[in-house]
């Protein structure tokens, strides 16, 4: 009797920024048996070099497809990442409250685009690298937001509506596997899954070559994660700065 062909892996859409967290999420999605379709958003971010990093990571970690969607959030502004008139806070000079690097409604918008792609490629699972432990205080990185978006996704899509009409459970799931991890946990998880963090870009204010400033909050969290994990930090820093 001929051997049965292997079961196809279910598709999933993975939001891939090109940073440490999203690279780890992509590796996790693959380790859980999904075939990932990666999605990056060119939203006019100050650190656009992360888009090339995302493409490199998608190839290295075996994404089935990789897409870049243009969505110019500079027309809205309101963030140090999308408005050159707002400085990126550095050297721990971050006032209380939500920091200037928060991009209004970014994760809500990105997940909505990912949801649209999921319907097109037949995926029921979305993966996003939000984190509620070692993070900068963003409201769209909290478990409550992820839960609320998942409920909305099942109300707002053809797949969700048809499942409800048949009396089936809500089909769409939003996975946030890093949400309760420390940065050190994330680094260790990715290292165990074979992630090469050298090409990833985390810095909010890198130079034209993608080298990190070592002074913004994102750089500090990343450096602390590698230090606490006891693993070498492959981050490329700008000349004259020290992590």
C-alpha positions as CSV (number, residue, x, y, z in Angstrom):
1,X,0.0,0.0,0.0
2,X,1.5,3.3,-1.0
3,X,2.5,5.7,1.8
4,X,0.0,8.5,2.4
5,X,1.2,11.9,1.5
6,X,2.1,14.2,4.5
7,X,-0.7,16.4,5.7
8,X,-0.4,19.9,4.6
9,X,0.5,22.4,7.3
10,X,-2.3,24.9,8.0
11,X,-1.5,28.5,6.9
12,X,-1.1,31.3,9.3
13,X,-0.4,35.0,8.8
14,X,2.6,36.4,10.8
15,X,3.1,40.1,11.3
16,X,6.8,40.5,10.7
17,X,8.5,43.9,11.5
18,X,12.1,42.7,11.2
19,X,12.8,43.0,14.9
20,X,13.8,40.5,17.5
21,X,10.3,39.8,18.8
22,X,8.6,39.2,15.4
23,X,11.4,37.0,14.2
24,X,10.9,34.9,17.3
25,X,7.2,34.7,16.7
26,X,7.8,33.5,13.1
27,X,10.0,30.7,14.4
28,X,7.3,29.8,17.0
29,X,4.6,29.6,14.3
30,X,6.7,27.2,12.3
31,X,7.5,25.1,15.3
32,X,3.8,24.8,16.0
33,X,3.2,23.3,12.6
34,X,1.9,26.3,10.7
35,X,2.9,27.4,7.2
36,X,3.6,31.1,7.7
37,X,2.7,33.9,5.3
38,X,4.6,36.9,6.6
39,X,3.4,40.5,6.4
40,X,5.3,43.7,6.9
41,X,3.9,47.2,6.9
42,X,5.7,50.1,5.4
43,X,4.0,52.8,7.4
44,X,6.5,55.6,7.0
45,X,8.4,54.6,10.0
46,X,11.6,56.3,10.9
47,X,13.4,53.0,11.1
48,X,12.4,51.8,7.6
49,X,15.6,49.6,7.4
50,X,13.6,47.1,9.4
51,X,11.7,46.3,6.2
52,X,14.8,44.8,4.6
53,X,15.5,42.9,7.8
54,X,12.0,41.5,7.7
55,X,12.5,40.3,4.1
56,X,15.8,38.6,5.2
57,X,14.2,37.0,8.2
58,X,11.3,35.7,6.2
59,X,13.6,34.0,3.7
60,X,15.8,32.6,6.5
61,X,13.0,31.2,8.5
62,X,11.1,29.7,5.6
63,X,8.0,31.9,5.1
64,X,5.7,30.5,2.4
65,X,5.2,34.1,1.1
66,X,6.2,37.6,2.2
67,X,4.3,40.7,1.5
68,X,4.9,44.4,2.2
69,X,1.9,46.6,2.4
70,X,2.3,50.4,2.2
71,X,0.2,52.4,4.7
72,X,1.5,56.0,5.1
73,X,0.9,56.8,8.8
74,X,3.1,59.9,8.4
75,X,-0.1,61.6,7.1
76,X,-1.4,61.2,10.6
77,X,1.8,61.6,12.6
78,X,1.5,61.8,16.4
79,X,4.5,59.6,17.1
80,X,8.3,59.9,17.2
81,X,8.4,57.0,14.7
82,X,6.3,58.8,12.1
83,X,6.9,62.5,12.7
84,X,10.5,63.9,12.4
85,X,9.5,66.9,14.5
86,X,9.1,64.5,17.5
87,X,12.4,63.3,19.0
88,X,12.8,59.6,19.9
89,X,13.3,59.6,23.7
90,X,16.8,58.4,24.7
91,X,19.0,57.8,27.8
92,X,16.0,56.8,29.9
93,X,14.5,60.4,29.5
94,X,11.0,59.0,29.1
95,X,8.2,60.9,30.9
96,X,5.5,59.0,32.7
97,X,2.6,57.7,30.7
98,X,2.4,56.4,27.1
99,X,5.7,57.3,25.4
100,X,6.3,59.3,22.3
101,X,7.2,56.2,20.3
102,X,3.6,54.9,20.5
103,X,2.1,55.0,17.1
104,X,-1.7,55.7,17.3
105,X,-3.7,52.6,16.6
106,X,-0.8,50.8,15.0
107,X,-1.4,47.3,16.2
108,X,-5.1,47.6,15.6
109,X,-4.4,48.7,12.0
110,X,-1.8,46.1,11.4
111,X,-3.9,43.2,12.7
112,X,-6.8,44.4,10.5
113,X,-4.6,44.2,7.4
114,X,-3.3,40.8,8.6
115,X,-6.9,39.6,9.0
116,X,-7.7,40.6,5.4
117,X,-4.7,38.6,4.2
118,X,-5.7,35.7,6.3
119,X,-9.1,35.5,4.5
120,X,-7.4,35.6,1.2
121,X,-4.9,32.8,1.9
122,X,-7.4,30.7,3.8
123,X,-5.7,31.1,7.2
124,X,-7.5,31.0,10.5
125,X,-4.6,32.0,12.7
126,X,-2.8,35.3,13.1
127,X,0.5,35.7,15.0
128,X,1.8,38.9,16.4
129,X,4.8,39.7,18.6
130,X,3.2,42.0,21.2
131,X,4.6,41.9,24.8
132,X,3.1,43.1,28.0
133,X,6.1,42.5,30.3
134,X,9.3,44.1,28.9
135,X,7.7,46.8,26.7
136,X,7.3,50.5,26.6
137,X,3.8,51.0,27.9
138,X,1.8,50.7,24.7
139,X,-1.9,50.1,25.2
140,X,-2.1,47.9,22.1
141,X,0.3,45.3,23.6
142,X,-2.0,44.2,26.4
143,X,-3.8,40.8,26.6
144,X,-7.1,42.6,26.8
145,X,-6.5,44.2,23.4
146,X,-5.6,40.9,21.8
147,X,-8.7,39.2,23.2
148,X,-10.9,42.0,22.1
149,X,-9.5,42.0,18.5
150,X,-10.0,38.2,18.3
151,X,-13.6,38.6,19.2
152,X,-13.9,41.4,16.6
153,X,-12.2,39.4,13.9
154,X,-14.8,36.6,14.3
155,X,-17.6,39.1,14.0
156,X,-16.2,41.0,11.1
157,X,-15.2,38.3,8.6
158,X,-17.0,36.0,6.2
159,X,-15.3,33.0,7.9
160,X,-16.5,34.0,11.3
161,X,-20.0,34.8,10.3
162,X,-20.4,31.5,8.4
163,X,-19.1,29.5,11.3
164,X,-21.5,31.2,13.6
165,X,-24.4,30.4,11.3
166,X,-23.5,26.8,11.4
167,X,-23.2,26.8,15.2
168,X,-19.5,26.2,15.1
169,X,-16.9,27.7,17.4
170,X,-15.3,31.0,16.4
171,X,-12.6,29.9,13.9
172,X,-10.2,32.8,13.9
173,X,-7.4,32.9,16.6
174,X,-4.9,35.6,17.4
175,X,-1.7,34.2,18.8
176,X,0.5,36.4,20.9
177,X,3.0,33.8,22.2
178,X,5.4,36.4,23.7
179,X,2.8,38.4,25.6
180,X,3.9,37.3,29.0
181,X,7.6,36.6,28.4
182,X,10.5,38.8,29.5
183,X,12.9,39.9,26.8
184,X,15.4,37.3,28.1
185,X,12.7,34.6,27.7
186,X,12.1,35.7,24.2
187,X,15.8,35.6,23.3
188,X,16.2,32.1,24.8
189,X,13.2,30.9,23.0
190,X,14.3,32.1,19.7
191,X,17.9,30.9,20.2
192,X,16.5,27.4,20.9
193,X,14.5,27.5,17.7
194,X,17.6,28.5,15.7
195,X,16.8,32.2,15.1
196,X,19.7,34.3,13.9
197,X,19.2,37.7,15.5
198,X,22.0,39.3,13.6
199,X,19.9,40.7,10.7
200,X,17.1,41.9,12.9
201,X,16.6,45.6,13.6
202,X,15.1,46.7,16.9
203,X,16.3,50.3,17.3
204,X,13.8,53.2,17.0
205,X,16.5,55.5,15.6
206,X,19.1,53.6,13.6
207,X,21.4,55.1,11.0
208,X,21.1,54.6,7.3
209,X,23.0,51.3,7.5
210,X,20.6,49.9,10.2
211,X,23.1,50.3,13.0
212,X,21.5,50.8,16.4
213,X,21.8,53.9,18.6
214,X,22.1,52.0,21.9
215,X,20.2,54.8,23.6
216,X,16.5,54.4,22.9
217,X,14.2,52.3,25.0
218,X,14.0,49.6,22.3
219,X,17.8,49.3,22.2
220,X,18.0,49.1,26.0
221,X,15.4,46.4,26.3
222,X,17.1,44.4,23.6
223,X,20.5,44.7,25.2
224,X,19.2,43.8,28.6
225,X,17.4,40.7,27.2
226,X,20.6,39.3,25.7
227,X,22.5,40.1,28.9
228,X,20.0,38.4,31.2
229,X,19.8,35.4,28.8
230,X,23.6,35.0,29.0
231,X,23.8,35.0,25.2
232,X,26.0,37.2,22.9
233,X,24.3,40.2,21.5
234,X,24.8,40.4,17.7
235,X,23.4,43.9,17.4
236,X,25.3,46.2,15.1
237,X,25.8,49.6,16.9
238,X,26.6,53.0,15.4
239,X,30.3,54.0,15.7
240,X,31.1,55.6,19.0
241,X,28.2,54.2,21.1
242,X,28.2,51.5,23.6
243,X,25.3,49.2,24.6
